Amino acid sequence: MTIETVSTNKAHGGVQGVYKHTSAATGTEMTFSVFVPDHAPNEKLPVLWYLSGLTCTHANVTEKGEYRAACAEHGIIFVAPDTSPRGDDVPDDEGYDFGKGAGFYVDATEEPWATHFNMRSYIESELPELVAANFPADMARQGITGHSMGGHGALTISLRNPGRFKSTSAFAPIVSPLNCPWGEKALTGYIGAHKAAWREYDACALIEDGARLPDLLVDQGTSDNFLAEQLKTNLLEQAVDDAEMKAMIRLQEGYDHSYYFISTFMAEHVAWHAERLKA
């Protein structure tokens, strides 16, 4: 449970920190960022997890996400992990959409990936224990969100862990890896060609198989160049409609896949989570 502080900066009255530790799940050193707003002594604060997309580290949202003012206003801790294990001994792929920076929040079973690519265990088990031990986090009040591959991670982790997260949202999520090239490449490589094993990593399939969320917020830009081939928001719309699951899926006119899009709606997402994370 030991962490090393890489950096801290005062922001919006709170502390934006970057930390690293040796992970048992990945067998590597992992880096993550945490924003802790100003709070009373001994006060425990709700936690909002943010999972990043392909090619990203913790730094992308930390530097460009524009979440700190909203988290300070609502008293929410914001945690941003990395997207994959890293290091000289970690296998990689020449493509941007597999290997380092593209862990897809799965536990790999195929070699050579199985040794290190255990991001599901890292996010679901190891990192929450670390956050609970080192920060003023109320782990009974957790929300989760993410972007693109991280949106896929947020949706599937929440759906697989009923009751853990009081709120779930996503920005331009990959909603069905079973039905897109990114998902086909990643899941085949990490967990093999038998698609029955993929269903626990597919939000639409999980909903079809009976998993439910009490509420859901999704924002998707209409000018996102990945929308038609990779993201396929319409499949999530159909899945939640068929399941009669409460969800607000908003198509935002003219927005693309970038952090210009994410930062525009980040404060709304933080406020939406805050309403559901109240004590």
Disulfide bonds with the S-S distance in Angstrom:
none
